[in-house]
Amino acid sequence: MLYELRIYHCAPGKLGALNRRFEQVTLGLWEKFMIHPVGFWTTLVGPTNQTLTYIIRWDSMAERESKWNEFLGDPAWAEARAASERDGIIVERVENQFLEPTAYSPLR
């Protein structure tokens, strides 16, 4: 089991648009491809309040590569992304890390 931590740094004022895209499109597509999010967070206190942080659970890197590539290649995703960015980009930068639980972690 491994966890992917992703942080989306939004263009100014675009966090609402990103949240709507997740709620209305992305999560449905992830369900189709059996991508399992653990949780989503916005920053309450920190360097900016224009970030969305989330974690996805994967069984392996091979599963991640297969399912993530299927998701990215889905025409419905390409269409939804383009529609949501008609007035400009939503996400300026993405950070991601792959985390492996320790032997003593409650998430294993």
Secondary structure, 3 states (H helix, E strand, C coil): CEEEEEEEEECCCCHHHHHHHHHHHHHHHHHHCCCEEEEEEECCCCCCCCEEEEEEEECCHHHHHHHHHHHHHCHHHHHHHHHHCCCCCCEEEEEEEEECCCCCCCCC
